[in-house]
Amino acid sequence: MNSSEEADPDLASIGVRASAERMPLDTERIVAAAIEFIDEFDLRDLTMRRLGSALGVEAMALYRYVPSRDDLLDLVVASIIDEMNHDPEVLAAPQNGWQDFLQRLAHGVRKIALAHPMAFPLVASRPPEAPWLRPPLRSLTWVESFLRAMTSEGFTNKGAVAAYRAFTSFLLGHLLLEVAARGAQIAPIHDEEVTRQGESLAKYPQIVQVQVELAEDHSLAEFEDSLENLLTRIAMLRG
């Protein structure tokens, strides 16, 4: 394989792997292949042509099942969110109080973020069915479950909405930082930003002094601490 093939994910590096076993196309298989592609490469590398190559077909064959790339990305978001329905730790309704419910839900969202870090910014930015919803709970079903859970536990509608806003803001901010640390692109990279990455740290002695500590990964502990603080704040909204 030459260097150009290594740089282009639509060439033999994926085509050979996918064409080894030809299977009939359907929407579910196309979406699964798109998620696998994004996980392995990057969201911005995904095109219908490259996805067709990964599946061993021409791009035009995909349009019989998925009208456009945007429609495909919507299906990718729905499929990733749907993974929480199969997580035994995530509950559709409280069983041991609202705090346990929210803890399980938060960890469920974090699981899908870490399982699909390259795709998670898509989950956090794609327009949902109702544009006034906040990411990353982009599923109407999950938002409904959230609000119903909170009101069933004694929160007023106003309190449940406030809790929803606080909860999603916490998840979005923390998890976007986590996936960015794993290589996900959460914003366009401009040439000047690339230049700044190469700057010397000599001008920042405090950073140099704690560079080792800054490089340590305490993501889970920070997630737990922030979540506990959030639950305490939400408890003040009850009633």
C-alpha positions in Angstrom: 0.0 0.0 0.0 1.4 3.4 -0.9 1.3 6.5 1.1 -1.7 8.0 -0.7 -3.7 4.9 0.1 -2.8 5.2 3.8 -3.9 8.8 3.8 -7.3 8.2 2.2 -9.7 6.1 4.2 -11.8 5.3 1.1 -9.2 3.1 -0.5 -8.1 -0.5 -0.1 -7.6 -0.1 3.7 -11.3 -0.4 4.2 -12.5 -1.7 0.8 -10.7 -5.0 1.2 -11.9 -5.5 4.7 -15.5 -4.8 3.8 -15.7 -6.7 0.5 -14.3 -9.9 2.0 -17.9 -10.9 2.7 -20.7 -9.4 0.6 -24.0 -9.1 2.4 -27.3 -7.6 1.2 -27.6 -3.9 2.0 -30.2 -2.5 4.3 -30.5 0.7 6.3 -29.4 -0.9 9.6 -26.2 -2.3 8.0 -25.4 1.0 6.3 -25.8 2.9 9.6 -23.7 0.4 11.5 -20.9 0.7 8.9 -21.1 4.5 9.1 -20.6 4.4 12.9 -17.7 2.0 12.5 -16.2 4.3 9.9 -16.5 7.4 12.1 -15.1 5.5 15.1 -12.1 4.3 13.2 -11.4 7.5 11.2 -13.3 10.7 11.8 -16.7 12.2 11.1 -15.2 14.7 8.6 -13.8 11.8 6.6 -17.1 10.2 6.1 -18.6 10.5 2.6 -21.1 8.4 0.8 -18.4 7.3 -1.6 -16.1 6.2 1.1 -18.9 4.5 3.0 -19.8 2.7 -0.2 -16.2 1.6 -0.6 -16.2 0.3 3.0 -19.4 -1.8 2.2 -18.0 -2.9 -1.2 -20.7 -1.1 -3.3 -21.0 2.1 -5.3 -22.1 5.2 -3.5 -25.3 5.3 -5.6 -26.4 2.0 -4.1 -26.6 3.7 -0.6 -29.1 6.3 -1.8 -31.8 3.6 -2.2 -31.8 3.3 1.6 -30.5 6.7 2.8 -31.6 9.8 0.8 -28.6 11.9 1.8 -25.5 12.2 4.0 -27.5 14.5 6.4 -30.2 11.8 6.7 -27.4 9.2 7.3 -26.0 11.4 10.1 -29.4 11.7 11.7 -29.7 7.9 11.7 -26.2 7.6 13.2 -27.2 9.9 16.1 -30.4 7.9 16.6 -28.6 4.6 16.6 -25.9 5.8 19.1 -28.5 7.2 21.5 -30.5 3.9 21.2 -27.6 2.1 22.7 -28.7 3.3 26.1 -31.9 1.3 25.6 -29.8 -1.8 25.7 -27.7 -0.8 28.7 -29.0 -2.7 31.8 -27.6 0.0 34.1 -29.8 2.8 32.5 -33.4 2.9 33.7 -36.4 4.3 31.8 -38.0 5.3 35.1 -36.8 5.7 38.7 -36.7 2.6 40.8 -34.6 3.8 43.7 -35.2 7.6 43.6 -34.4 10.4 41.2 -30.8 10.7 42.2 -30.1 7.0 41.3 -32.1 7.5 38.1 -30.0 10.5 37.0 -26.7 8.9 38.0 -27.5 5.9 35.9 -28.6 8.1 33.0 -25.5 10.3 33.2 -23.2 7.3 33.2 -25.2 5.8 30.3 -24.6 8.9 28.2 -20.9 8.9 29.2 -20.6 5.3 28.0 -21.8 6.1 24.6 -19.6 9.2 24.4 -16.5 7.2 25.3 -17.6 4.3 23.0 -17.9 6.7 20.1 -15.8 9.7 20.9 -15.4 10.7 17.2 -19.1 10.6 16.7 -20.2 12.2 20.0 -19.8 15.8 18.8 -22.3 14.9 16.2 -24.7 13.7 18.9 -24.1 17.0 20.7 -24.7 19.2 17.6 -27.1 17.6 15.2 -30.6 19.3 15.0 -33.0 17.1 16.9 -36.7 16.5 16.0 -37.5 19.5 18.2 -34.9 22.2 17.8 -35.5 23.6 21.2 -34.2 20.4 22.9 -30.7 20.5 24.4 -28.0 18.0 23.6 -26.9 15.4 24.4 -30.3 14.0 25.3 -31.4 14.4 21.6 -34.1 11.6 21.7 -37.6 12.8 22.4 -38.1 9.4 24.2 -35.3 10.1 26.6 -36.3 13.7 27.3 -39.8 12.5 28.0 -38.5 9.9 30.4 -36.4 12.4 32.1 -39.2 14.9 32.7 -41.6 12.2 33.7 -39.1 10.8 36.1 -38.5 14.1 37.8 -42.2 15.0 38.1 -43.0 11.5 39.5 -40.4 12.2 42.2 -42.0 15.4 43.4 -40.6 18.1 41.1 -42.9 20.7 39.6 -42.8 21.1 35.8 -40.8 24.2 36.3 -38.3 22.4 38.6 -38.1 19.4 36.1 -37.3 21.7 33.2 -34.6 23.5 35.3 -33.2 20.2 36.3 -33.1 19.1 32.6 -31.2 22.2 31.7 -28.7 21.8 34.4 -28.3 18.1 33.8 -27.7 18.5 30.0 -25.4 21.4 30.4 -23.3 19.4 32.8 -23.2 16.4 30.5 -22.4 18.4 27.4 -19.6 20.4 28.9 -17.9 17.6 30.6 -18.2 15.0 27.9 -17.2 17.2 25.0 -14.0 17.9 26.9 -13.5 14.1 27.4 -14.0 13.2 23.8 -11.8 16.1 22.6 -9.0 14.7 24.8 -9.5 11.4 22.9 -9.0 13.1 19.5 -12.5 14.2 18.6 -12.8 17.4 16.7 -15.4 19.5 18.5 -14.7 22.7 16.4 -13.0 23.4 13.0 -9.2 23.5 13.2 -7.8 26.6 11.5 -4.2 27.1 10.4 -3.5 29.6 13.1 -4.7 27.2 15.8 -2.3 24.5 14.5 0.5 27.1 14.7 -0.3 27.9 18.3 -0.1 24.2 19.2 3.6 24.3 18.5 4.4 27.3 20.6 6.9 27.0 23.4 5.7 26.7 27.0 8.5 28.9 28.2 6.1 31.8 28.5 3.9 29.8 30.8 6.0 28.8 33.9 3.0 27.8 36.0 1.9 25.3 33.3 5.4 24.0 33.1 5.5 23.6 36.9 2.4 21.4 36.9 2.7 19.9 33.5 2.8 16.3 34.8 -0.3 16.8 37.0 -2.1 18.4 34.1 -1.4 15.4 31.9 -2.9 13.0 34.4 -6.3 11.6 33.6 -8.8 12.0 36.5 -11.8 12.1 34.2 -13.9 9.5 36.1 -13.3 11.1 39.5 -14.0 14.6 38.2 -17.2 13.3 36.5 -18.3 11.7 39.8 -17.6 14.8 41.8 -19.3 17.1 39.4 -22.3 14.8 39.2 -22.6 14.7 43.0 -22.5 18.5 43.1 -25.1 18.7 40.4 -27.5 16.3 42.2 -27.2 18.4 45.3 -28.1 21.6 43.4 -31.0 19.9 41.6 -32.3 18.7 45.0 -32.8 22.3 45.9 -35.2 22.7 43.0 -37.6 20.0 44.4 -41.0 21.0 45.5 
